[in-house]
Amino acid sequence: MPYRGRAAERARPDDDTSPLPFHSSHRVFHEYLHPKNWRATVDELFARFGPAGEHTPLDMCPCGGRKATVRRFLVARKYRVDEAEQMLRDTI
């Protein structure tokens, strides 16, 4: 088996009882292919919450990053702006 780095070694199950095989093709959110215009999409959703995004509560935003929070919701909805907006409004 080719070397995949330390993180892969830590993820390897010690026995055959793991529900996923070691070479699983499952992806995590940050491996999702973002559209080329993702920044414009973030800006579009951000603007729906006020000119400076002020209607996005700061207590939902790590380190005060309102745009980063908006982007998390976009990623969760695969950059579908209306669905991300609804999800964020439901969360607020």
Backbone as CSV, one residue per row, in Angstrom:
resi,resn,N_x,N_y,N_z,CA_x,CA_y,CA_z,C_x,C_y,C_z
1,MET,0.856,-1.172,0.000,0.000,0.000,0.000,0.901,1.234,0.000
2,PRO,0.587,2.236,-0.846,1.420,3.429,-0.881,1.282,4.236,0.403
3,TYR,2.344,4.954,0.718,2.351,5.784,1.921,1.410,6.963,1.714
4,ARG,0.527,7.216,2.682,-0.434,8.307,2.571,-0.250,9.367,3.646
5,GLY,0.788,9.303,4.410,1.038,10.313,5.433,0.529,9.887,6.794
6,ARG,0.895,10.667,7.789,0.550,10.328,9.175,-0.941,10.403,9.446
7,ALA,-1.624,11.380,8.882,-3.064,11.489,9.125,-3.779,10.232,8.626
8,ALA,-3.360,9.731,7.498,-3.968,8.513,6.965,-3.663,7.318,7.850
9,GLU,-2.453,7.292,8.400,-2.100,6.184,9.294,-2.957,6.208,10.548
10,ARG,-3.208,7.412,11.085,-4.051,7.516,12.271,-5.481,7.117,11.966
11,ALA,-5.918,7.364,10.739,-7.304,7.060,10.375,-7.514,5.582,10.085
12,ARG,-6.426,4.852,9.896,-6.536,3.437,9.542,-7.081,2.634,10.716
13,PRO,-8.118,1.859,10.486,-8.635,1.029,11.573,-7.650,-0.071,11.928
14,ASP,-7.638,-0.452,13.206,-6.733,-1.493,13.666,-7.252,-2.886,13.349
15,ASP,-8.527,-2.978,13.021,-9.085,-4.286,12.715,-10.093,-4.130,11.586
16,ASP,-10.775,-5.176,11.244,-11.718,-5.162,10.135,-13.142,-4.791,10.547
17,THR,-13.334,-4.228,11.731,-14.678,-3.922,12.196,-15.131,-2.508,11.826
18,SER,-14.248,-1.720,11.214,-14.614,-0.361,10.833,-15.709,-0.394,9.774
19,PRO,-16.729,0.489,9.886,-17.790,0.499,8.890,-17.323,0.999,7.525
20,LEU,-16.231,1.775,7.464,-15.714,2.275,6.200,-14.346,1.665,5.930
21,PRO,-14.089,1.312,4.700,-12.757,0.801,4.384,-11.724,1.920,4.477
22,PHE,-10.487,1.544,4.709,-9.414,2.526,4.849,-9.302,3.400,3.607
23,HIS,-9.493,2.833,2.454,-9.365,3.567,1.192,-10.701,4.183,0.774
24,SER,-11.514,4.530,1.738,-12.844,5.070,1.484,-12.796,6.287,0.571
25,SER,-13.778,6.394,-0.288,-13.859,7.545,-1.185,-14.750,8.637,-0.607
26,HIS,-15.161,8.485,0.657,-15.996,9.508,1.282,-15.218,10.802,1.378
27,ARG,-15.912,11.915,1.129,-15.265,13.218,1.160,-15.769,14.027,2.343
28,VAL,-14.947,14.938,2.798,-15.373,15.875,3.816,-15.692,17.190,3.133
29,PHE,-16.366,18.109,3.841,-16.879,19.305,3.180,-15.819,20.128,2.473
30,HIS,-14.622,20.215,3.020,-13.621,21.073,2.400,-13.052,20.483,1.118
31,GLU,-13.415,19.259,0.780,-12.987,18.675,-0.482,-14.016,18.887,-1.585
32,TYR,-15.145,19.493,-1.223,-16.166,19.790,-2.222,-15.605,20.800,-3.217
33,LEU,-15.843,20.578,-4.484,-15.350,21.497,-5.500,-16.167,22.782,-5.477
34,HIS,-15.528,23.867,-5.153,-16.200,25.146,-5.075,-16.291,25.754,-6.472
35,PRO,-17.375,26.468,-6.758,-17.475,27.114,-8.069,-16.416,28.206,-8.215
36,LYS,-16.073,28.515,-9.446,-15.039,29.531,-9.678,-15.452,30.888,-9.136
37,ASN,-16.742,31.155,-9.094,-17.228,32.450,-8.624,-17.668,32.403,-7.162
38,TRP,-17.040,31.579,-6.360,-17.507,31.394,-4.980,-17.444,32.690,-4.170
39,ARG,-16.479,33.541,-4.433,-16.395,34.798,-3.680,-17.597,35.694,-3.976
40,ALA,-17.996,35.769,-5.242,-19.177,36.565,-5.612,-20.432,35.975,-4.982
41,THR,-20.487,34.648,-4.892,-21.633,33.986,-4.285,-21.693,34.295,-2.792
42,VAL,-20.546,34.293,-2.124,-20.491,34.668,-0.709,-20.959,36.110,-0.545
43,ASP,-20.477,36.994,-1.403,-20.886,38.403,-1.318,-22.386,38.567,-1.528
44,GLU,-22.960,37.788,-2.450,-24.398,37.862,-2.705,-25.204,37.483,-1.464
45,LEU,-24.839,36.363,-0.847,-25.558,35.937,0.356,-25.292,36.908,1.515
46,PHE,-24.069,37.345,1.654,-23.687,38.287,2.712,-24.554,39.545,2.635
47,ALA,-24.774,40.068,1.428,-25.560,41.290,1.240,-27.027,41.103,1.614
48,ARG,-27.510,39.890,1.587,-28.904,39.632,1.968,-29.128,39.807,3.470
49,PHE,-28.043,39.938,4.218,-28.131,40.118,5.667,-27.651,41.506,6.082
50,GLY,-27.897,42.478,5.217,-27.532,43.865,5.482,-26.300,44.259,4.693
51,PRO,-26.114,45.585,4.487,-24.977,46.064,3.689,-23.621,45.572,4.206
52,ALA,-23.505,45.440,5.500,-22.249,44.943,6.077,-22.456,43.584,6.747
53,GLY,-23.532,42.893,6.363,-23.818,41.588,6.949,-24.186,41.664,8.420
54,GLU,-24.594,42.851,8.864,-24.825,43.072,10.299,-25.984,42.279,10.872
55,HIS,-26.830,41.709,10.030,-27.944,40.899,10.543,-27.530,39.442,10.796
56,THR,-26.267,39.147,10.579,-25.713,37.845,10.961,-25.121,38.034,12.355
57,PRO,-25.706,37.414,13.378,-25.235,37.630,14.756,-23.764,37.242,14.935
58,LEU,-23.024,38.113,15.590,-21.598,37.850,15.819,-21.359,36.613,16.671
59,ASP,-22.317,36.249,17.531,-22.092,35.060,18.366,-22.137,33.774,17.536
60,MET,-22.562,33.862,16.294,-22.527,32.708,15.386,-21.238,32.668,14.578
61,CYS,-20.423,33.702,14.714,-19.270,33.892,13.837,-17.954,33.707,14.584
62,PRO,-17.228,32.641,14.303,-15.921,32.467,14.944,-15.004,33.641,14.620
63,CYS,-14.411,34.214,15.624,-13.473,35.333,15.469,-14.114,36.536,14.777
64,GLY,-15.428,36.641,14.830,-16.109,37.778,14.231,-16.185,37.751,12.723
65,GLY,-15.899,36.608,12.114,-15.880,36.490,10.656,-17.252,36.213,10.067
66,ARG,-17.994,37.261,9.800,-19.339,37.075,9.258,-19.307,36.425,7.867
67,LYS,-18.386,36.836,7.032,-18.314,36.232,5.690,-17.934,34.756,5.775
68,ALA,-17.083,34.406,6.702,-16.708,32.998,6.868,-17.916,32.178,7.300
69,THR,-18.756,32.754,8.142,-19.963,32.064,8.580,-20.926,31.880,7.422
70,VAL,-21.106,32.929,6.633,-21.971,32.839,5.460,-21.453,31.754,4.514
71,ARG,-20.143,31.703,4.343,-19.561,30.691,3.451,-19.819,29.276,3.971
72,ARG,-19.745,29.085,5.281,-20.020,27.743,5.831,-21.416,27.282,5.443
73,PHE,-22.393,28.196,5.519,-23.752,27.838,5.153,-23.860,27.570,3.648
74,LEU,-23.124,28.311,2.845,-23.114,28.051,1.403,-22.519,26.683,1.081
75,VAL,-21.440,26.357,1.746,-20.812,25.047,1.521,-21.782,23.932,1.916
76,ALA,-22.483,24.130,3.027,-23.440,23.116,3.492,-24.553,22.890,2.476
77,ARG,-24.859,23.914,1.698,-25.927,23.813,0.688,-25.367,23.809,-0.722
78,LYS,-24.087,23.453,-0.857,-23.401,23.339,-2.147,-23.586,24.584,-3.006
79,TYR,-23.438,25.721,-2.365,-23.467,27.036,-3.007,-24.807,27.382,-3.655
80,ARG,-25.876,26.787,-3.170,-27.218,27.190,-3.609,-27.652,28.310,-2.665
81,VAL,-27.645,29.538,-3.177,-27.795,30.739,-2.361,-29.126,30.770,-1.612
82,ASP,-30.219,30.499,-2.293,-31.523,30.566,-1.628,-31.630,29.552,-0.496
83,GLU,-31.126,28.354,-0.721,-31.170,27.324,0.323,-30.258,27.690,1.494
84,ALA,-29.102,28.251,1.198,-28.182,28.668,2.265,-28.789,29.816,3.070
85,GLU,-29.454,30.741,2.383,-30.098,31.847,3.093,-31.182,31.325,4.027
86,GLN,-32.001,30.408,3.527,-33.074,29.866,4.366,-32.508,29.129,5.580
87,MET,-31.459,28.365,5.357,-30.826,27.627,6.447,-30.267,28.589,7.501
88,LEU,-29.614,29.646,7.057,-29.045,30.623,7.978,-30.147,31.349,8.737
89,ARG,-31.211,31.739,8.040,-32.313,32.441,8.711,-32.987,31.513,9.740
90,ASP,-33.139,30.246,9.403,-33.725,29.289,10.345,-32.829,29.133,11.574
91,THR,-31.534,29.192,11.366,-30.599,29.041,12.473,-30.603,30.275,13.389
92,ILE,-30.730,31.443,12.774,-30.761,32.685,13.558,-32.023,32.689,14.399
